[in-house]
Amino acid sequence: MAKWIPGAAVFGLLCLMIIPAPGIWGVLIGAACVLAIVGSLCMLALDRVASAILVWRARMRARRPSPSPSRSRSRSRVVHAGARMTRKV
């Protein structure tokens, strides 16, 4: 739906140029079309900025060093033995 709103607003402005509406109605229709175009441009810019931020965050998470698997395997879990049992390492 958001993709056709700017196109419809531009079409509305072109129609106002060709067939002008009388008085306040022309001003209101033109203002609504301009607001629709400006609003859709702001939403497009916000979407691009948000996407860029998400990509940047994903790159930073991928770049962050994760704990190496050999290090986590070298630490064995301590198992407490019960009565008369040996401890497994």
N, C-alpha and C positions, 0 to 999 in steps of 0.2 A: 504494500500500500504506500509506503514512504517513497518509493521510486517514482510514482506517477504524480505525486502532489506538486513538485516543482514544475513539471511539464504542463500540468493543468493550470497552474498559476501564470506561467508565461503565456499560455494560450489565452487566458483571460485578459492579460494585459494587452496582447495583440488585438484581441477583439475590441477592447476599449479604445484602442487607437483607430481602428477602422470604423467602428460604430460607437461613437461616444454616448455614454449614458448621461441623462440630464441631471444637473445640480449635484446635490449631496450624494445621490446614489452612485454616481461615477467616482466620486472621491472615496466612498466607502468600499466599493468593489475594488478599486485600484489599490487602496491601502491593505485590504485583505490579501490581495495577490502578492503585494510586495512583502507583507509579513510572512506569508507562506514560503516565499522564496528565501528570505533571510533566515527564517526558522529552520528550513531544511538544510541550508548551508551550514548553520551552526551545529545542527545534529550530525551532519556529515563530518565536520571538523572534529567534533567531540568523539565520534566513533573512531576516526583515524588516530587520534591522540590516545584513546583508551587501548586500541589494538597495539600501538607502538609500546605503551607501557607494559602490557601483558607479555609481549615478545621480549622486552628488555628484562623483565622479571624472570622469565623462563631461561634466558641465557645466563643470568646471574646464578640461578639455582643449579644449572648444569655445570657452570664453571667452578662452583664451590667444591672443594675436595671432600669426597665422602670417605668414611673410615674404610681402610683397606681390609679385605676379607681375611688376609693372613694374620693381621693383628687381632681381629676379633676371634679367630680360631685359636690363637696362642693362649688366650685367656680361657682356661677351662672352667667350667662351672664347678663350684665347690659343692661336693655332696657329703653331707654329714652322715656318718655311719651310725647305725643303731648299736645296740649292745652286742658284743662279741662278733662284730663284722669289720672287715677291712674297708678302708676308704678308697674309692675309685677315682682316678685322676684322668 
